[in-house]
Amino acid sequence: MLLIALLAAAAVETPVVVVSATRTEHASFDVPASIDAVKVDDDNLRVNASEALAAVPGLVVQNRQNYAQDLQISSRGFGARSAFGVRGVHLITDGIPASMPDGQGQAATFNLDVAERIEVLRGPYSAIYGNHAGGVIQLFTREGDGAPSVELNLAGGSYGTHKTDVTAQGKQSNIGYVLDASRFDTDGYRAHSAATRDQAYARLTLTPTEGAKLNIIANALRQNDTQDALGVTWATYQRDPRAGEIDSTDTQSPKRTLADRYNTRKSINHKQIGATWEQRLSSDDRLRVTAYGGNREVVQYQAFSKAFQAPASHSGGVVDFERDFSGADINWSHVNALAGGKLTTTAGVEYGRSSDARQGYENFIGATFGVKGALRRDEDDKVSNLDPYLQTEWDAGAWQLSAGLRHSRVKISVDDHFLSNGNDSGSLSYSHTTPVLGVLYRVAPLLNVYASAARGFETPTLNELFYSGAGGGFNFRLQPAYSTHVETGVKARLDERTRINAALFQVKTSDELVVDSASGGRTSYRNGGKTLRQGVELSLDSSWGYGLSTRLALTTLRAVYDEGYGNVLKGSRLPGVPNANLYGELAWKESAGRFGAALEAVAVGKIYVEDSNVDQPASGYGVLNARVNLGQQWGGWRFKQFARLNNLLDKNYVGSVIVGDTNKRYYEAAPQRNWLVGASALYQF
């Protein structure tokens, strides 16, 4: 009772407003779900989402030091085994999906230079977004506002890292605009990991009439010949964390690494445009319509010997595809009074489609490796989804009751032009209805408790369907994984300076998607029985006197096979998933904002690399980072500077793993002590 009295008497802090869980604006404190909104800081490169997301409990986001592959993102253990891009976690930018209908996405398309915030939703409520199981990560970019301004950002650091970014923004009459262009390049920490990335972004915000808003957003990403460092064995990592794996079959002396011999690399050209129209029809009704389209071209050179390329059983060592994608979402929200409370209902339908013209080639011509050789694959792959959904929430007094329902239908078809018998042609479809229920009770003005539950599902991605083990053909037998999520939690403000969120969750999954075999550049998957995930998430934010603040984010997670299969025993840990991870920060900011400094601590538990847990796991680690920043104002000019020193204690550790690699090249080393400095100048007209 004393605690409740203290909470009731405390001053209310400015609420953090989120939209991802309910599709309407809510204070995160009043949402019966685990959801965090984080800012993208100026005192970093703003290249990898891992910079901002490290402080979110339940989430593990690893920079693989390999820009030919995307970030490794897992939420409550979902997505950790992804070999290509991000899967198991739904990615969105300004309401426009950055994940394809099969559930796979690319976080590299996030433009962090124009980010306003990133919302991270975990647990049952993510099921309302359809085909995935782990969570939702949604980037919100800023709208143009105020007098026109131009900003230049420059940054540089260890391993030949540089970035230049230019942003212009402003608002004139009813038109706001944001324009941004950047170039990032690095020699890379690991051998054969150099990269150059160009990004461009444009946003127009128009308010033609009262109650109406139109956002038009275009973005582009280009990476040419980004080097792929590949994984290494445990012996190679221990010998030299930065070294590549030696190709024992190389005829040259000294023998080259696999990455050097095959010149493993990847080129990406991604373009997308979308528009969102929001119309207030009345004080109680809102209509939102979103439409988008884009194109993605990828050419990737892999490393494996031509000895693996038996006729009709291998697609070659060069992947070459062009993807056209498009989609739309329309939803309507209505608010009305019911039984002494407020009932908010949102009904909508989402459609998405992607079409790939995909070729594969041998990665050699004669004795020359790492070049595009003979055609080995030629097909068209199409994926589409059509998902109607309904969400409703009743709020009255101390109670909030909410529910959601979504019916997802995913269709996949393959038209094989390479094999004369069309062996890999065919189609399949998956469908599932995902219900969500939640209840929140306001114990006191500054203390809420909640519980939620959902059924979710996760279809195989195209990459997981391409092979079927020894048969080599498209795997039409692979089934979705189905999951049951339950969560209970507490959200409290202990006083005007301290906020605490805690959640206890459990997820049971059947037909988990696991690696069946991986060799010769080809990975096949199977359904691997039942899994169990049980965990606790805790975040604590406090502001102290004299400009001091602290943040703590802690996750403990027991993710195991609840049923054995093959040589995997019941109780084996899920690979790629640490049993605990922690982020802690002590920060200081001078009252006028001219000076600031912080000390960050990151700790991650041991990570197993394959399902049986027999091979050497990546050891747990803890690192310290430090940062300082400065700011000045002079007339219409604003200047900022920052410096970072990462891995202060100069530790060697494995930062990420490649799950289930049959060649046992699982390990990707993280950088030792490294530095970064940056400066910006903004002029407002």
C-alpha positions in Angstrom: 0.0 0.0 0.0 2.9 2.4 0.7 4.3 1.8 -2.8 0.9 2.5 -4.3 0.6 5.7 -2.3 4.0 6.9 -3.4 3.2 6.2 -7.1 -0.1 8.0 -6.8 1.6 11.1 -5.4 4.4 11.2 -7.9 4.5 13.7 -10.8 3.7 12.4 -14.2 6.6 12.5 -16.7 6.2 13.3 -20.4 4.7 10.1 -22.0 6.5 8.2 -24.7 3.9 7.9 -27.6 3.9 4.8 -29.7 1.6 3.5 -32.5 3.0 0.0 -33.5 1.0 -2.1 -31.1 -2.5 -0.6 -31.6 -2.1 1.4 -34.9 -3.3 4.5 -33.1 -1.4 6.9 -30.9 -0.9 5.7 -27.3 1.4 6.4 -24.4 3.6 3.3 -24.2 2.8 3.2 -20.5 -0.9 2.4 -21.4 -0.2 -0.4 -23.9 -0.5 -4.0 -22.7 2.6 -5.1 -24.6 6.4 -4.9 -24.4 7.2 -1.9 -26.6 10.1 0.6 -26.5 10.7 3.8 -28.5 14.4 4.8 -28.9 16.1 7.8 -30.4 18.9 7.6 -32.9 21.8 9.5 -31.4 24.0 12.0 -33.2 27.1 10.7 -31.5 27.5 7.7 -33.8 27.9 6.8 -37.4 24.2 6.2 -38.0 24.9 3.3 -40.4 23.7 0.3 -38.4 20.5 0.0 -36.5 22.5 -1.9 -33.8 23.8 1.5 -32.6 20.3 2.5 -31.4 18.8 -0.9 -30.6 21.4 -2.2 -28.1 19.5 -0.6 -25.3 16.2 -2.5 -26.0 15.5 -5.6 -23.8 14.5 -8.8 -25.5 16.4 -7.8 -28.6 19.8 -8.9 -29.8 21.2 -6.9 -32.8 24.7 -7.8 -33.9 26.8 -5.9 -36.4 28.5 -8.8 -38.2 31.4 -6.6 -39.5 30.3 -7.8 -42.9 28.3 -5.4 -45.0 27.7 -8.0 -47.6 25.3 -9.5 -45.1 22.6 -7.6 -43.1 22.5 -7.2 -39.4 21.8 -10.2 -37.3 18.6 -9.4 -35.4 16.7 -11.7 -33.1 13.7 -10.9 -30.8 13.1 -13.3 -28.0 15.2 -15.8 -29.9 13.3 -15.5 -33.2 15.4 -14.6 -36.3 18.8 -15.7 -34.8 19.3 -18.5 -37.4 18.7 -16.3 -40.5 21.5 -16.8 -43.0 20.3 -13.9 -45.3 18.9 -10.6 -44.1 16.4 -10.4 -41.3 13.6 -13.0 -40.8 11.3 -13.7 -37.9 11.1 -9.9 -37.1 8.8 -7.6 -39.2 10.5 -4.4 -40.5 8.6 -1.3 -41.3 9.5 2.3 -42.3 6.9 5.0 -41.9 4.1 2.5 -42.2 5.6 0.9 -45.4 6.9 -2.7 -45.0 10.7 -3.3 -45.3 10.0 -7.0 -45.1 8.7 -9.0 -48.1 5.6 -11.1 -48.1 7.6 -14.2 -47.3 8.8 -12.6 -44.0 12.4 -11.6 -45.0 13.6 -8.0 -44.9 16.7 -5.9 -45.0 17.5 -3.5 -42.1 20.1 -1.9 -44.3 17.3 0.0 -46.0 16.7 2.0 -42.8 18.0 5.5 -43.2 19.1 6.5 -39.8 20.3 10.0 -40.7 16.6 11.1 -40.9 15.2 8.9 -38.1 13.0 10.5 -35.5 12.6 7.3 -33.5 12.5 3.5 -33.7 9.7 1.5 -32.1 10.4 -2.1 -31.1 7.4 -4.3 -30.3 7.9 -7.8 -28.8 5.6 -10.6 -27.8 2.0 -11.4 -28.5 1.0 -8.1 -30.1 3.4 -8.5 -32.9 1.1 -11.3 -34.3 -1.3 -8.7 -35.6 1.3 -7.9 -38.3 1.1 -11.4 -39.7 3.8 -13.7 -41.1 6.6 -13.6 -38.4 6.8 -14.6 -34.8 9.3 -12.5 -32.9 8.4 -8.9 -33.1 8.1 -5.6 -35.1 10.8 -3.0 -35.6 9.4 0.2 -37.1 11.4 3.3 -38.1 9.8 6.7 -38.1 11.5 9.4 -40.1 11.1 13.1 -39.3 8.9 15.5 -41.2 10.2 18.8 -42.6 9.4 21.7 -40.2 10.3 25.2 -39.5 12.7 27.5 -41.5 14.8 25.9 -44.2 18.1 24.4 -42.9 21.1 22.6 -44.3 23.3 20.3 -42.3 26.7 18.6 -43.1 27.9 15.6 -41.0 31.4 14.2 -41.3 32.7 11.2 -39.3 35.8 8.9 -39.4 37.4 6.2 -37.4 39.4 3.0 -37.2 39.9 0.6 -40.1 39.6 3.3 -42.8 36.0 4.2 -41.8 34.5 7.4 -43.2 31.0 8.9 -43.7 29.7 12.1 -45.2 26.0 13.0 -45.0 24.1 16.1 -46.2 20.6 16.9 -45.1 18.2 19.7 -46.1 14.8 20.2 -44.6 12.1 22.8 -43.9 8.5 23.8 -44.4 6.9 26.4 -46.6 3.2 27.0 -46.5 1.6 23.5 -46.4 4.6 21.6 -47.8 7.3 20.1 -45.6 10.4 18.4 -47.1 13.4 16.4 -46.0 16.2 15.5 -48.4 19.3 13.5 -47.5 22.2 11.8 -49.2 25.2 10.0 -47.6 28.2 7.9 -48.5 29.8 5.4 -46.1 33.0 3.5 -46.7 35.3 1.3 -44.7 38.3 -1.0 -45.2 36.7 -3.3 -42.6 37.9 -4.9 -39.4 38.1 -8.4 -40.8 40.1 -9.5 -43.8 38.2 -9.0 -47.1 35.4 -6.9 -45.6 35.7 -3.5 -47.3 32.5 -1.8 -48.2 31.0 1.4 -49.8 27.4 2.3 -49.2 25.4 5.2 -50.8 22.0 6.1 -49.5 19.5 8.8 -50.6 16.2 9.8 -49.1 13.4 12.3 -49.9 10.2 13.0 -48.0 7.4 15.4 -48.9 4.6 16.2 -46.4 1.5 18.0 -47.7 -1.5 19.1 -45.8 -3.9 20.2 -48.7 -7.0 20.5 -46.5 -7.9 20.5 -42.9 -7.7 17.0 -41.4 -5.8 15.6 -44.4 -2.1 14.7 -44.7 -0.1 13.1 -47.6 3.4 11.8 -47.1 5.5 10.8 -50.1 8.7 9.0 -49.3 11.4 7.7 -51.6 14.7 6.0 -50.6 17.6 4.3 -52.3 20.5 2.1 -51.3 23.5 1.1 -53.4 26.4 -1.1 -52.6 28.8 -2.1 -55.3 31.2 -5.1 -54.9 30.9 -5.2 -51.1 33.4 -7.7 -49.9 32.1 -10.8 -48.0 34.5 -11.9 -45.2 32.7 -15.2 -44.6 32.8 -17.1 -41.3 35.8 -18.9 -40.0 36.4 -22.1 -37.9 37.3 -21.9 -34.2 40.9 -22.7 -34.9 41.3 -19.9 -37.4 39.5 -17.4 -35.0 41.9 -18.4 -32.2 44.9 -18.0 -34.5 43.9 -14.5 -35.7 40.4 -13.1 -35.2 40.8 -10.8 -38.3 42.0 -13.5 -40.6 40.0 -15.4 -43.2 39.7 -19.1 -43.6 42.4 -20.7 -45.7 41.3 -22.6 -48.8 43.0 -26.0 -48.4 42.3 -26.9 -52.1 44.1 -23.8 -53.4 47.0 -24.7 -55.8 48.8 -21.4 -55.2 51.6 -21.0 -52.7 51.0 -19.6 -50.2 47.4 -20.7 -50.2 44.8 -18.0 -50.3 41.7 -17.6 -48.1 38.4 -18.7 -49.5 37.2 -15.1 -49.6 40.3 -14.0 -51.6 40.4 -17.0 -54.0 36.7 -16.6 -54.9 36.6 -12.8 -54.4 33.4 -13.2 -52.4 31.3 -10.1 -52.8 27.8 -8.7 -53.1 26.3 -5.8 -55.0 22.9 -4.3 -54.1 20.8 -1.7 -55.8 17.6 -1.0 -53.9 15.0 1.7 -54.8 11.5 2.3 -53.3 8.8 4.9 -53.2 5.6 5.0 -51.2 2.8 7.3 -50.2 0.5 7.5 -47.2 -2.7 9.4 -47.2 -4.4 10.1 -43.8 -7.8 11.7 -43.7 -9.7 12.7 -40.6 -13.4 12.1 -41.6 -14.7 13.4 -38.3 -13.5 13.6 -34.7 -14.2 9.9 -34.4 -13.2 8.5 -37.8 -9.8 8.3 -39.5 -8.9 6.7 -42.9 -5.4 5.8 -43.8 -4.3 4.5 -47.2 -0.7 3.4 -48.0 0.7 2.2 -51.3 4.3 1.5 -52.3 6.5 -0.1 -54.9 10.2 -0.7 -55.6 12.9 -2.7 -57.2 15.9 -4.6 -55.7 18.8 -6.0 -57.7 21.4 -8.3 -56.1 24.5 -10.0 -57.5 26.4 -12.2 -55.0 29.6 -14.2 -55.5 29.9 -17.2 -53.1 32.8 -19.5 -52.2 32.6 -23.2 -53.0 34.4 -25.5 -55.4 33.1 -26.5 -58.8 33.3 -30.1 -57.5 30.0 -29.5 -55.7 28.2 -28.4 -58.9 26.8 -31.7 -60.1 24.3 -31.4 -63.1 20.8 -30.4 -62.1 21.5 -30.3 -58.4 23.1 -27.0 -57.8 22.3 -23.4 -58.8 25.9 -22.3 -59.0 28.1 -20.0 -57.0 26.8 -16.7 -58.3 23.3 -15.5 -57.3 21.8 -12.9 -59.6 18.2 -11.7 -59.2 16.0 -8.7 -59.9 13.0 -8.2 -57.7 10.0 -6.0 -58.3 7.7 -5.5 -55.3 4.6 -3.5 -54.4 1.8 -3.4 -51.9 -1.0 -1.5 -50.2 -2.6 -1.2 -46.9 -6.0 0.5 -46.2 -7.5 0.8 -42.7 -10.2 2.7 -41.0 -10.4 3.6 -37.3 -13.6 4.6 -35.5 -14.1 5.8 -31.9 -17.4 5.6 -30.0 -18.7 5.4 -26.5 -19.7 2.0 -25.1 -20.7 1.0 -21.6 -19.2 4.1 -19.9 -15.9 3.8 -21.8 -14.3 4.5 -25.1 -14.3 1.8 -27.9 -11.6 2.2 -30.6 -11.9 -0.1 -33.6 -9.5 -0.4 -36.5 -10.3 -2.6 -39.6 -8.0 -3.0 -42.6 -6.5 -5.1 -45.2 -2.9 -5.5 -46.4 -1.6 -6.8 -49.7 2.0 -7.4 -50.8 3.6 -8.9 -53.8 7.2 -9.6 -54.9 8.4 -11.1 -58.2 12.0 -12.3 -58.7 13.7 -13.0 -62.0 16.4 -15.2 -60.6 19.5 -16.7 -62.3 22.4 -18.7 -60.9 25.8 -19.1 -62.6 29.0 -21.0 -62.0 31.6 -19.0 -60.1 34.5 -19.9 -62.4 35.6 -20.0 -66.0 38.2 -22.7 -66.5 40.8 -22.2 -63.7 39.7 -18.7 -62.9 37.5 -18.3 -59.8 35.3 -15.5 -58.6 33.8 -14.7 -62.1 30.4 -15.3 -63.6 30.5 -18.6 -65.6 27.9 -20.9 -67.2 24.2 -20.5 -66.4 23.0 -23.0 -63.8 19.6 -21.6 -62.8 16.8 -19.6 -64.5 13.4 -19.1 -62.8 10.7 -16.7 -61.8 9.7 -16.7 -58.2 6.5 -15.0 -57.0 5.3 -14.4 -53.5 2.1 -12.6 -52.4 0.0 -12.1 -49.2 -3.5 -10.9 -48.6 -4.3 -10.2 -44.9 -7.5 -8.7 -43.6 -7.2 -7.6 -39.9 -9.3 -6.2 -37.1 -8.3 -4.6 -33.8 -10.5 -3.2 -31.1 -9.9 -1.7 -27.6 -12.3 -0.7 -24.9 -11.0 1.7 -22.2 -13.0 2.6 -19.1 -11.8 3.6 -15.7 -9.1 1.3 -14.4 -9.5 -1.3 -17.2 -8.4 -1.6 -20.8 -9.4 -4.6 -22.8 -8.1 -5.2 -26.3 -8.3 -7.8 -29.0 -7.1 -8.4 -32.5 -7.6 -10.8 -35.4 -5.7 -11.3 -38.6 -6.1 -13.8 -41.3 -2.9 -14.3 -43.4 -2.6 -16.0 -46.7 0.8 -16.4 -48.3 1.1 -17.8 -51.9 4.4 -18.8 -53.4 5.0 -20.0 -57.0 8.1 -21.1 -59.0 8.4 -21.2 -62.7 11.6 -23.1 -63.6 13.0 -22.2 -67.1 16.4 -24.0 -66.7 15.5 -27.6 -66.4 13.9 -29.1 -69.5 11.4 -31.0 -67.4 10.6 -28.0 -65.3 11.5 -30.0 -62.3 11.4 -27.1 -59.8 8.2 -25.5 -61.1 5.2 -25.5 -58.7 3.3 -23.6 -56.2 2.1 -23.7 -52.6 0.1 -21.6 -50.2 0.0 -21.1 -46.4 -2.8 -19.6 -44.4 -3.4 -19.0 -40.7 -5.6 -16.9 -38.4 -3.7 -15.1 -35.6 -5.8 -13.9 -32.6 -4.5 -11.5 -30.0 -6.0 -10.7 -26.5 -4.8 -8.2 -24.0 -5.9 -6.7 -20.7 -4.4 -3.8 -18.7 -5.3 -2.8 -15.2 -4.4 0.6 -13.7 -3.5 -0.2 -10.1 -2.6 3.4 -9.4 -2.0 6.5 -11.7 1.6 5.5 -12.0 1.4 1.7 -11.9 -0.1 -0.5 -14.6 -0.2 -4.3 -14.8 -1.1 -6.2 -17.9 -1.3 -9.6 -19.6 -1.6 -10.7 -23.2 -1.7 -13.8 -25.4 -1.6 -14.7 -29.1 -1.2 -17.4 -31.7 1.4 -16.6 -34.3 2.9 -18.3 -37.4 6.0 -18.0 -39.5 6.2 -19.3 -43.1 9.5 -20.4 -44.7 11.1 -17.7 -46.7 12.1 -18.2 -50.4 15.7 -18.8 -49.4 14.6 -21.5 -47.0 12.5 -23.2 -49.7 15.0 -23.3 -52.5 16.5 -26.7 -51.6 15.2 -30.0 -50.1 18.3 -31.8 -48.8 19.8 -34.5 -51.0 17.1 -34.1 -53.6 18.3 -30.6 -54.4 14.9 -29.3 -55.7 12.5 -26.8 -54.4 11.2 -27.9 -51.0 7.5 -27.9 -51.4 7.1 -30.0 -48.2 8.3 -27.4 -45.8 5.6 -26.2 -43.4 5.2 -23.0 -41.3 6.1 -22.9 -37.7 3.2 -22.2 -35.3 3.6 -20.5 -31.9 1.6 -19.6 -28.8 2.7 -16.5 -26.9 1.8 -15.4 -23.4 3.1 -12.4 -21.5 2.5 -10.6 -18.2 4.1 -7.4 -17.2 4.4 -4.3 -15.0 4.9 -0.7 -16.0 5.6 1.8 -13.3 7.0 5.3 -12.7 8.6 5.3 -9.2 8.8 9.1 -9.3 9.2 11.9 -11.8 12.7 10.7 -12.6 12.4 6.9 -12.7 10.6 4.5 -15.0 10.6 0.7 -14.8 9.1 -1.9 -17.2 9.2 -5.6 -16.5 7.8 -8.5 -18.5 7.6 -12.3 -18.0 6.9 -14.3 -21.2 6.7 -17.8 -22.6 6.5 -19.0 -26.3 5.8 -22.5 -27.4 6.5 -23.3 -31.0 5.7 -26.4 -33.1 7.3 -27.3 -36.4 10.3 -25.0 -35.8 12.2 -24.2 -39.0 15.8 -25.6 -38.6 18.8 -26.3 -40.8 18.7 -29.7 -42.4 22.0 -29.6 -44.3 24.4 -26.8 -45.3 27.3 -27.5 -47.7 28.7 -26.4 -51.0 26.9 -23.0 -50.7 23.5 -24.7 -50.4 21.4 -24.7 -47.2 18.3 -26.7 -46.9 15.7 -26.6 -44.0 13.3 -28.9 -42.3 10.6 -28.7 -39.6 12.4 -29.7 -36.4 9.9 -30.4 -33.7 8.9 -28.2 -30.7 10.7 -25.4 -28.9 10.2 -23.5 -25.7 11.2 -19.9 -24.9 10.8 -18.6 -21.4 12.3 -15.3 -20.3 12.3 -12.0 -18.3 12.8 -8.5 -19.7 13.6 -5.6 -17.5 14.3 -1.9 -18.3 15.0 0.8 -15.8 15.5 4.5 -16.7 16.4 7.1 -14.1 17.3 10.8 -14.2 19.4 12.0 -11.3 20.6 15.4 -10.2 23.4 17.4 -11.8 22.6 16.1 -15.3 23.2 12.4 -14.5 21.0 9.7 -15.9 21.2 5.9 -16.0 19.6 3.2 -18.2 19.6 -0.6 -17.7 18.1 -3.2 -20.1 18.3 -6.8 -19.0 17.1 -10.0 -20.7 17.3 -13.6 -19.5 16.0 -16.2 -21.9 15.8 -20.0 -21.8 15.3 -21.0 -25.4 15.4 -24.8 -25.8 14.1 -27.7 -27.9 11.1 -29.1 -26.0 11.2 -32.1 -28.2 14.2 -33.8 -29.7 14.7 -34.7 -33.3 17.5 -36.5 -35.1 20.7 -36.1 -33.0 19.3 -33.1 -31.2 18.3 -33.9 -27.7 15.4 -32.5 -25.7 16.7 -29.5 -23.7 19.3 -28.5 -26.3 19.7 -24.7 -26.5 18.6 -23.0 -29.7 21.6 -21.8 -31.6 22.4 -18.1 -32.1 20.4 -17.2 -28.9 22.3 -16.0 -25.8 20.8 -17.0 -22.4 21.2 -13.4 -21.2 22.2 -10.0 -22.4 22.6 -6.7 -20.7 23.0 -3.0 -21.6 23.9 -0.4 -19.0 24.6 3.3 -19.4 25.7 6.1 -17.1 25.4 9.5 -18.9 26.0 13.1 -17.9 24.7 16.2 -19.8 25.5 19.8 -18.9 22.4 21.8 -18.3 22.8 24.0 -21.3 23.5 21.0 -23.6 27.0 22.2 -24.5 28.8 19.1 -23.0 28.0 15.5 -22.5 29.7 12.2 -21.8 28.6 8.6 -21.2 30.0 5.1 -20.3 28.2 2.1 -21.8 28.4 -1.5 -20.8 27.3 -4.4 -23.0 27.3 -8.1 -21.9 26.1 -11.1 -23.9 26.0 -14.7 -22.7 27.4 -17.9 -24.4 25.9 -18.6 -27.8 25.7 -22.2 -29.3 26.3 -22.5 -33.0 24.3 -25.5 -34.1 21.3 -27.5 -32.8 23.0 -30.4 -31.1 25.2 -28.0 -29.0 28.2 -30.2 -29.6 30.5 -27.8 -31.5 32.4 -25.0 -29.7 30.0 -22.3 -28.6 30.9 -18.6 -28.8 31.9 -17.5 -25.4 30.0 -14.8 -23.5 31.6 -11.4 -23.3 31.3 -8.0 -21.8 32.6 -4.7 -23.3 32.8 -1.1 -22.2 32.4 1.9 -24.5 32.8 5.6 -23.8 31.6 8.7 -25.6 31.8 12.5 -25.3 29.9 15.2 -27.2 30.1 19.0 -27.5 27.6 21.6 -28.9 27.8 25.3 -29.8 25.3 27.8 -31.2 26.3 31.0 -33.1 23.6 33.0 -34.8 22.0 30.8 -37.4 24.7 28.2 -37.0 24.7 25.1 -34.8 27.8 23.0 -34.4 28.2 19.5 -32.8 31.2 17.2 -32.2 31.6 13.8 -30.8 34.2 11.1 -30.1 33.7 7.5 -29.2 36.1 4.8 -27.9 34.6 1.4 -28.2 35.8 -1.8 -26.5 37.8 0.1 -24.0 39.5 -3.0 -22.5 40.5 -4.2 -26.0 38.8 -7.6 -25.7 38.9 -10.3 -28.4 35.4 -11.9 -28.8 33.0 -13.4 -31.3 30.4 -10.8 -32.1 28.1 -13.0 -34.2 27.8 -16.6 -35.4 26.6 -18.2 -38.6 24.2 -20.9 -37.4 24.4 -24.5 -38.6 27.3 -24.1 -41.1 28.2 -27.7 -42.1 31.8 -26.6 -42.8 32.0 -25.4 -39.2 32.8 -21.8 -40.3 30.5 -20.4 -37.7 32.5 -17.5 -36.1 32.6 -13.8 -37.0 34.9 -11.7 -34.8 34.0 -8.3 -33.4 36.5 -5.4 -33.4 39.0 -4.8 -30.7 39.6 -1.3 -29.3 38.5 1.2 -32.0 37.7 4.9 -32.2 35.3 7.2 -34.0 35.1 11.0 -34.2 32.5 13.2 -36.0 31.4 16.8 -36.5 28.4 18.5 -37.9 27.5 22.0 -39.0 23.9 23.2 -39.5 22.7 26.5 -40.8 19.1 27.6 -40.5 18.1 30.4 -43.0 
